[in-house]
Amino acid sequence: MNHSTMKRYPYFYLLISTLLSFSCLAQIARTAEQDSILADRQRKTQADYEQMLQQLSITHIRPGVNGSNPKAANAANYDESKATIYPVLPAVLQMKDGKSVDTKRAWYYHRKPEIIEDFEREIYGRVPDNIPPISWKIIAKENKIMAGFPVEIQKLIGTVDNKRFPSISVQMELTIGFRKDIKKAMPAMMELAWVFPPGMNRPAPTNNEIPWTEQVIAKGWAFVQLNPLTVQADHGAGLKSGIIGLMNRAEYRKPDDWGSLRAWAWGASKVLDYLETMPNIKYTSVGITGHSRYGKAAAVAMAFDTRFAIGYICSSGAGGLKIYRRNYGELIENVAAKNEYHWMAGNFLKYAGPLSWNDLPIDAHELIALCAPRPMYIGVGGNGDSWADPYGMYLAGKEASPVYELLGKKGLISDSAPIINEAKTQGEIGFRMHDKGHVTGPNWPNFIEFASKYLK
């Protein structure tokens, strides 16, 4: 607007200036409110973190490593020759009393319960007894064409009964999509769907990449997506809300109480309960998938709920399927830090404080062993995904294989370290490292081919 126009329409110019001023003020107010919310969350997280350290009598946690700056004093190690600090892993087929496990009965009735107890007490925490029931309600339906097929998409809310502590509400958000032209029960893949935090953008898909939901629809399978953040928040301040806060009546956790990973896995199991009531879904043929932190949770869900038929665990890293006793990428100290500790049981912090990695009674290969003999596909990126330690996850698959063999199946069949875009899928443990970084898409076609042997 030039000067002469401003003189001719002074009130219009004043109106525009006022509106712009209000817009700027509103933006400043929003920013100030967001800063206040973040500051409050950080304060509450700090308080929760310190309270857990006090319970454990820990005064110092070793700092984690920096995975993004190779010149940092605490830069993460990506040199394989420096990775193996503790070459001896806990023996998966040996009891704590030293006895060998050489029968299926010994595995199921003796060794497996030992491993479950270690994971519950020291790593992921225990799920409380008597969690209230969930009531599911379809809030929306949509018919659309996906991959050339008619699909019904349902949006649901699962409300947890909160009579025990009415000030906390848990409403789980769920999406289910299935083919309308298939009249019999169909297999399904359930995703712990990634919710990107503010300021973090979703990676762009590779060229011509077909969404995984369309790929499974084309295969004749249904897709299921659970928003994990509607089960439990992804920060320490949130431990007094969500399903953990509801069960604790907004009190602090005890050292062996469950963390967010176990809570998200619990949510997946509750969704599976609901799928058992759907005639469209073959509930004995439901797989579980998740990426990054939700890959950790998907692995936990499969390990603790034997109803999941198959798992596609993507880039799960430390706290997931990466061997803990490796100095490569993300470390125990990173997971025990204030931005991630809430994923785990409080007892986990001990191994980044007074205890070492080698003091852990178990390691990640035993999480895979808990899934045996069900098939598991381990996916990761080779370029740009080193933080997740691809070789550490491959090694976990190899070390879990003896349990699969004891139970009459094949584990991870491989005589050499993985290379980019090479699928190792001859056994019940599959592994593939694609070339696109910290994303899941490039492995979906190969996973579907692998899963087709099991999800008929």
Secondary structure, DSSP 8 states (H G I E B T S, - for coil): --HHHHHH-HHHHHHHHHHHHHHHHHHHHHHHHHHHHHHHHHHHHHHHHHHHHHHTT--------BSS-TTSTTB----GGGTBS------TTB-TTS-B--SHHHIIIIIHHHHHHHIIIIII-B--SS---EEEEEEEEEEEEETTEEEEEEEEEEEE--TT-TT---EEEEEEEEESS--S-EEEEEEE-----TT-------TT---HHHHHHHHT-EEEEE-GGGTS-SSGGGGGSHHHHHHHTT----TTB--HHHHHHHHHHHHHHHHTT-TTEEEEEEEEEEETHHHHHHHHHHHH-TT--EEEEES--TTTTS-TTB-SSS-HHHHTSTTTGGGS-GGGGGGGTTS-GGG-S--HHHHHHTTTTS-EEEEEESSS-GGG-HHHHHHHHHHHHHHHHHTTS-----SS---TT-EE-SSSEEEEEESSSS-SGGGHHHHHHHHTTT--
